[in-house]
Amino acid sequence: MRKIDVAELNKKYTDYLGKEVTVAGWVKSARDVKSFGFIDLNDGTGFKGVQVVCNADMDNYANVIKLNSGSSVVCTGNIVATPNNKQPYEIQAKEVKIICATDDSYPLQKKASSFEFLREQAYLRPRTNTFNAVFRIRSLAAMAIHEYFQNNGYLYVHTPLITTADCEGSDQMFKITTLNFNDLPYTQDGKVDLSKDLFGKQSFITGSGQLHGEAFALAFSKIYTFGPTFRTENSNTKTHANEFWMIEPEIAFCDLEGLMDIEEEMLKYIVRYVLDRGMNELQFLDKFIQNGLVEKLEKVVNSKFVRIDHKDVIDILKQAKVKWEFEPDYGEDIAKEHEKYITEYFNGPVFIKNWPKDIKAYYMKLNEDGKTVAAVDLEVPGAGELIGGSQREEDYNKIVNRCKEMNVDTSTIDWYLNLRKFGSCVHSGFGMGFERLVMYLTGIDNIRDAIPFPRTPKNCNY
Amino acid sequence: MRKIDVAELNKKYTDYLGKEVTVAGWVKSARDVKSFGFIDLNDGTGFKGVQVVCNADMDNYANVIKLNSGSSVVCTGNIVATPNNKQPYEIQAKEVKIICATDDSYPLQKKASSFEFLREQAYLRPRTNTFNAVFRIRSLAAMAIHEYFQNNGYLYVHTPLITTADCEGSDQMFKITTLNFNDLPYTQDGKVDLSKDLFGKQSFITGSGQLHGEAFALAFSKIYTFGPTFRTENSNTKTHANEFWMIEPEIAFCDLEGLMDIEEEMLKYIVRYVLDRGMNELQFLDKFIQNGLVEKLEKVVNSKFVRIDHKDVIDILKQAKVKWEFEPDYGEDIAKEHEKYITEYFNGPVFIKNWPKDIKAYYMKLNEDGKTVAAVDLEVPGAGELIGGSQREEDYNKIVNRCKEMNVDTSTIDWYLNLRKFGSCVHSGFGMGFERLVMYLTGIDNIRDAIPFPRTPKNCNY
């Protein structure tokens, strides 16, 4: 008999009432109530498991009923309705095959474990309810993103990870090499001879796919990337990891207002998608991780995002009767405390736009005032900055001037600048950190718990 | 007026007959026929563009009609049916705004360019018909893969790219570092002091997500990865790149036969998806790149894939009246010429299974004969090996023994081996190189033309 996924069984159990099925999975718990016993079983295909009832006269009952959490079993039995019970049906076992029983050495015993401990068990923690829920929401959100962009005519582009050009600056990138560190080749002037490396020059793993994305947007009009990204930041905070996933759409013939329309529509699509398909997981997370999570998400779908200039945000912050740790300033970035205040002030997501040019990147469109750039950050309640985007400078001379002003090395990005000569047009794009989104959707407050195997300074296990 | 995507217009032009629309995109060609002129325009949202008709009395007619390929324009005009013409409608322009005209310095002039030349123009080549088609099929195939797995209850997992463990061997991996090559720290015994590196030890970018994928399969039963992968191979062939994308599903409680069922179903789903949504592109590629492409793909969808043991394949090859470059042998891998022969022999895709253990990896399930492993390669006509998979060894003692026999360093994969202690079960998985798939789907015969910005030895531009 072919086994059935527990998720499928939970969805269609009425089709199986009175029939024999086989399920295979892992024991959450087993307990003996004298003449019979229960196994809570899940195969991970869904958030919810299934209850298997075993009669004490089963051959291997004594072994089955003392199974530890994490043991693998294959159960065959009949589906029986259980009205007035907490689950609508159960499996009355005919046979429970023990495949691999765990013993006391199994790191995840029944007692609740701390997140810190579970990070040390990254290969096992997806078996816990919390991480089952988080990684399931993560998978749903990824699919929502692909669906949103594909349904709206965007091309999915795999921009390169290995690069010699980068929009975030090479001091923030990991160098890669095939050279042997303890047997390096040297040039005559005593430098490491990178011409002997596989690519014949210094190469990196990238911090952004934006530049390559723009090249594709100027061919396909609407593109998105969705891939891993790397930063060398040596900082141990709850929101920084050295490896994370990014979504970077670029849209030709689209200005800043059009970009905000897209960001708002996309975010609502993702949230709606997750609410529709992950309610069991969200309700669990609402109960144990972030009270009010479901209400927060429902509200976003139905809200109209505020759009406000950076200088007007500073006005609001200055007028606020708050003692700031960092004093708000027209020429400066805004701090975490400001983000928090402003999203609470408007009671919902806020687009902050038209930022002082000196704190933003060279590729952003210079506004007519000569002082600000057409950049926009989306701030969301409880998570701060979720998306950063801008209209891109499409004028060749202006972008070259900005590079000069900001001491940007243009030797490896001449092709990028040339895009401004060959059929250039108004175009815009944004970057959304995927883990930030997952944290927002799940209420998880540490990025290490939103990534399957997180990489942070001094921490690259598994 | 808000602009409309050309793809949308081509799909629903009857809704717009007699109405005014605005389209924005790039000129493919412009030509003057005395009292009026034509612009072939595409915005890249679809494979097919739109014809814009301009009257000679238009203000800027003289400039419009001499526009070079690649110039960007915004056109407003009425949609008019054009029966008996090659396209069912055209836009009668009221206004053509020239946004950025290209001149003679534009690298892609109207004449056809060689693939070699276009590789040097990787940032512009998506504007050509061939690469428009290839990258569009690539995007469709990626979505097909996500749809197939998500619809069938698989969890999408982002396995880490930065790793200290790898299933393909560290000599095939790029090392990453934040250290300055020309100012390296040393330990007392004169070795480079990697404890000073960001992760405090030697780390790499990965050649596979399989090991981490297995950990997740033993929690969620059915998972898939889809992400970039890296190999340091210093080989310049048509099928090797140093950076490529892989799909690596892992399935718990699934044996080799079950794995082949999944591979066959998935591949047919992808091909069907691309046939349904990319026929314009496929017909173009059929005409200019690989004659018979569409027929080849249609045939795969309706075929039953052959399943045959490695030793029986060797029998067939030995009996063949062919003078081989490499003599087929029971203990050996099969060569390109053998792959070609065997797919032609069976006239369709062939699963070759149960390979000699000595030429396969330590993690593959040892068969009862003690000589072969439960591995399977899928060979497809015209492209050779497309997918490689196996049942994984689920027995702790057996996998540890295999590691010893094959001198596998287990110090960084103890957690992976421990999966065999904690609720282990029969499980299987495969890896499909995404570029190989794209080559198969498009008929493109060089991997450099199936990747947006290919990375090969001495070649890391853009």
Interface residues (C-beta under 8 A of the other chain):
Chain A: K3 D5 A7 E8 A24 G25 W26 V27 D43 G44 T45 G46 G70 S71 S72 V74 I99 C100 T102 S105 Y106 P107 Y123 L124 P126 R127 N132 F135 R136 R138 S139 A142 M143 H146 Q150 G153 L155 Y156 V157 H158 T159 P160 L161 I162 T163 T164 A165 F174 K175 I176 T177 T178 L179 F181 N182 L184 K191 V192 L194 L198 F199 G200 K201 S203 I205 H212 A215 F216 L218 A219 F220 S221 K222 G227 P228 F230 T232 N234 N242 E243 W245 A252 F253 E394 W415 Y416 N418 L419 R420 K421 F422 G423 S424 C425 V426 I451 P452 F453 R455 P457 K458 N459 C460 N461 Y462
Chain B: K3 D5 A7 E8 A24 G25 W26 V27 D43 G44 T45 G46 G70 S71 S72 V74 I99 C100 T102 S105 Y106 P107 Y123 L124 P126 R127 N132 F135 R136 R138 S139 A142 M143 H146 Q150 G153 L155 Y156 V157 H158 T159 P160 L161 I162 T163 T164 A165 F174 K175 I176 T177 T178 L179 F181 N182 L184 K191 V192 L194 L198 F199 G200 K201 S203 I205 H212 A215 F216 L218 A219 F220 S221 K222 G227 P228 F230 T232 N234 N242 E243 W245 A252 F253 E394 W415 Y416 N418 L419 R420 K421 F422 G423 S424 C425 V426 I451 P452 F453 R455 P457 K458 N459 C460 N461 Y462
